[in-house]
Amino acid sequence: SSALDPMESMDMAEEQRVHSPPASLVPRIHVILAQKLQHINPLLPACLNEEESKTCEYLNFTSLFVSNFMSELSPVRAELLGFLTHALLGDSLAAEYLILHLISTVYARRDVLPLGKFTVNLSGCPRNSIFTEYIYRIIQQLVPASYRLPMTIENMNHSRFIPHKDYAANRLVSGVLQLASNTSLVVDETQLEQGQLDTTGVHNVTALGNLITWQKVDYDFSYHQMEFPCNINVLITSEGRSLLPSDCQVHLQPQLIPPNMEEYMSSLLTAVLPSVLNKFRIYLSLLRLLDYSISDEVTKAVEEDFVEMRKNDPESVTADDLHRTLLVARFLSLSAGQTTLSRERWLRAKQLEALRKARLQQQKCVNGNEL
């Protein structure tokens, strides 16, 4: 048939070339047995939940590992909070929200709504500074998978964000947003300059917005789109309020301005001991895997509290505020190793939200257009 149809032969050659690249370019891994892991952190035992632990050879070791680490959770959290506070130029409130962001994860989906996502917009970042680059480097040291996306006009207009099908080569060409589950994606909006988005740029911004809002990426098969759900932690660093959607905006309020930013941020990374870094890594991975629930009693108390808040300030307090405060309370509880919501944690979540909103209101009064 190849001799009769030269074009078909060319198509087959192209497909053959794509599907059989040299081993130097694409390594081959032959798998006899594969087991899907709960996580990709090598510092944790492979199986942590009870159902999988029944078949796990190191059941006793796993239980001992978890119980020992949970017993020293409080000092680890305090140390991590201090480390991130220094990284965020002395801003402890922003550090609190960064911890909550790093342990957040999509735990369920209700229809199209991904529950548990907690995209944070860290506004007030210095423009054209190495600050945001070092914030990414710090996150890179704490999580198993991360990716930094400088949001420049060139990147928006010339990068391919969503995967697309190449029918000539009969293969799927990957895109920027084709990321592993639980990847920390840092979108650096401080790199954005004046310019015009073309058609590709508009599509890329839309794809990024869909990932943030719906936790899904629409793969492009030319003749149709196919939805793929994802679980990506998105942190947006920006000067003013981000152009992208977010679940929570935290305006940075530096308490110190180092004379040499690069030297200050570099010293933070070199000063922390490898053993301490490993504790931070275990802390962030382990807490994402804990189950969480709210008792009927606390649920009723929260509902009554929210009704009271609405009475006192009907214009400012909305259903979105309740949802966000419940998210903050959830991750605040988990960050302390608590798998149920207590009255104390609920009040602390309300306090954090009040402080965060006060900052935004203050910023609005200064600039007039921040919110």
N, C-alpha and C positions, 0 to 999 in steps of 0.2 A: 504493500500500500504506500510505502514511503517513496518508492520509485515512481508510482503513478501520481502522487500528489506532493510536490516539493514543499508547498506551504505547510501541509500537515507535518512533514518531517521537521521543518523549522520550529513549529510549535512544540513538538515533542522534545527537540533538542534543548529549547529554552527551559521547558519544565524539568527535563532531566538535569540540567545544569543547576537549577535552583534547589531541587530536592536532593541532589547528591553533591554538595559542596565538599571541598577537600577537608580532611580531618583537622588540618592546621587552622582552618577558619571556624569550623563548627565541630567541637569534640563530640564523640559518640559515647553514650553511657548505656550499657546493657544492664537491664534490671531483671533480677530473678524474682525478688519479692519486694513489695512496697507497702509501707504503712503510712497513712495520712496522719500528720502530727497536729496537735492542738495549737502549737506555736512553733516559732523558728528560733527561739532563744536557747543556745546550747548550754547556758548556765543553769537551766531548769531541768528537772526530770522530764522524760518524754511524755509520760501520761500522768495527769493530775486529777481528773475526775474519777468518781467511784466506779462507774461502769467500765471504763477502759482500764482502771487499775486492777480489776479482777484478773485480767489476763496479763498484767504487767509483772515481770520477774522481780522488780524492785519495789513491791507494794509497801513494805515496811520502811524502806529508805525514803520513799516519796512522802509518806505521812510524817516521818521524822523531820525531813527537810522543810516541809511546809510549816509544821508547828514551831520549829526552831526559828524560822525566819519571821513568822507572825509575832513571836514573843519579843523580837527586837525591832518591830515595825516603827514604833513611835520615834526613836532616835534617828532611824534612817530617813523618815519623812522630814524631820526637823533639819537634818543635814542637807537633804536635797533642796528643801525650801531656801536655806541659807545660800547654797551654791547658785541656784537660779536667781535669787534676789541680787547677788553680786553681778551675775551675767546681765540682768536687766537694770543695771546702774542704780541699785538700791531700792527698786520698786517692789516691795513685798506683796502688794495686792496683785500685780501683774504676774508675779512668780506663783502665787496661789492658783490663779486661773490657768497658768501654763501646766502645772501639775495635773489639774483636772482634765485639761485638754489631752495630755499625753496618756492618761489611763482610760480615756473614753473609747468606746467601740460600739458598732451597731450590734445590738443584742437580739433584735427581732424586727420584723417588718409587718406593718398593718396596712393591708392593701398596697399602696405605692409608697407609704411613709416609712422611711428607715428610722427606727427608734434607737436612740443612744448616740447618734452623731453629735459632735460638739465642735463645730468649726469656729475658731477664734480669730477675730481680726485685731491684731495688735497695732493700733494706730499711734501716731506721735513719734514714730521712729525717725532718726536723723536721715535726711535725704543725701543720696550720693555718698554714703558713708560705709565703712567696712563693718559697721555694727551688725547689720542684718546678716551679712555673710558669716560672722562669727556666731551669731545666734543659731544659724543652721549647723555650723560645725559642732556646737555644743549638743544640739539635738541628735546629730549624727552619731555622737559618742554614747548616747543614752538608749537608742532604739535599734532593733535589729535591721530595719529597712527604712531608708529615707531617700528623698529626692528633692532637689532645689530647682525651682522654676523661676528664673528672672523674667519678670513680665515686661519685656521691652516690645516696642512696636515691631522690630525685626523678628523677634521670636513669635509674636502673635501672627504675623503675616506670612512667615516662611516655614514654620514648623508644622508638622502634621500631628495633631493632638489625638485624634481617634484612629484606630487601626482600619485599614481598608483592604479589600480583596483585589489582588492583582490577577486578573483572569488569564493574561498571557502566560504568566509563570505558574498559574494555578496555586497560589499561596497567599496567606494573609500577611500583609506588611504591617509591622507593629507601629504604634503611635505613642506619644509621650505619656498619655493617660492610661496606657496598658500596664498598670502597676500591680505588684503582688499585694494580696490582702494584708491589711494592717500596716501598710507603708505610711510613713509620715511625710506628707507633701508640704513643703514650705514654698508659698508663692510670694516672691519678693516684688511688691508693687512700688517700692521706692525707686526701682529702676525705670519706671514708666516715664517717658518723655512725650513732648508734643509730637503729634503726627496723625496720620489717617489710617484707620484700619481698612484693609481691603476685604473682599468676600471671604477669603480664607481666615483672616483675622477675626471677623465677626463670628464665623462658625466655630473657631477655636474658643473664643470667649464664651459662647453659648454652651459648648461642650464642658468647659470648666465649671460654669454655673450649674449645669445639670448634675455634674459629679458632686458638687458641694450640697445642692438642695436635695437631690433624689438618690445619691450614692449609686449612680449607674453610669455606664458609658455605652453610647450607641455606636456599634461597629458598622462601618460603611461597606455594604456589599453592592454598591452602585445602583442596583435595581430596588433595593430595600434596605432598611436599617434593622439591626438586631440588638436588642437590649441585653447588656450583661451587668448584673448587680455587682457592686464592689463594696469594700469597707476600707476607706482611705481617710486618715486623719489629716485635715487641711488646716494649716496655720497661715494666715495672710498678714504679712508685715507691710505697713503703709505709712505715709506721712499724715494724710487726713483720713477720713472715712473711706474704706475700700469701695471700689466700683463693683466688686463681686459680692454676692450674698454671704451672710455669715449668721451663725446662731448667737454670737456674743461679741460685742466690740469692747475691748479694754484699751483705754487711752493711757499710754505710757507716761509716767511722771518721774523722770530721773531725779534721784536725790543727790547724785554726784556726777560731775562731768570730768572724766579723766583728761589730763593734758595730752596724753598719747593713747588714743583709743585702741590701736592695734597692740601696743605693748600691754595694756591693761587686760584685754580679752585673751591674749596669748598666755599671759601669766596665770589666768584662771584655769585654763586647760592643763597647763604643765604642773600646777600646784596640787591638783586633786590626785590622790593616790589611786593606782589601778585597782586595789582591793575595794576602795570606796566606790569607784565607778562601777564595779561589778555589783555592789549592793544596790546602787541606783538602778541598774539594768534589770536585776531580779525583781526589785520592787515594782517597777513600771509594768513588766510583763506579767507578773503573778497576779496583780490586782485586776488586770483586765479579764482574767479567767474566773474570778469569783462570781458566784451567784448572788443575786440581790433581790430583796422583796420588801414590801411595805405592809405592815399589819393593818387590819381593819380599823383598829383603834386610832392609829396614827393617821390613816387616810381620812377618817372622820374629822380629826383635829385640824388637819391641813385644810380640808374643805371649809370648815368653820372660820379658820384664820383668813383664808382667801376672801370669803364673803365679807368679813370685817374690813379687810384691806380695800375692797371695792367700795364699801360704804364711805370710808374715810377719804378715798381719792378715786372716784369713779372714772375720771377722764384719763388718768395716767396708768392705772392698773388694768391690764387686759389679760385675756386667756393666754396670750404668748408669754406674758410675764410669769404666769403660773407654771407653764410648761418649762420655761427656762430655769426657774427657781427649783423645780423638781429635779431637773437634770443636774444642776449645781449641787443639790442636796445628795443626789445619788452618788456622784463621783467624790463628793466631800466625805461621805460615809465610807466608801470603798477605799479612799486614800488613807483612812485611819484604820483599815482592816475590819470595818463593821459591815456586815452583810444585810442589815436591816436599818431602816430609817428611825432615828430617835428624835425626840422633841428638841434636844440640844443641837443636833446637826441641822435640823430644819431652821432653827433660829439663827444659826451661824450662816446658813446659806442666804437667808433674808438679809443679814447684815452685810455680807459680801456684795450682794446685788445692789443694796442701797449705796454702798461706797462707790461701786462701779458707775452707777447712774449719776451720782453726784458729780463725779469727774466729767462725764459727758456733758452734763448740764453746764458745768463751769466752762468747759471748752466751747460750748455753743455761745455762751455769753461773751467770750473773748473774740471768737472768730465770726460768729453769726451764721455760719453755714456748715458746721461740722456734723450736725445730726440729720 
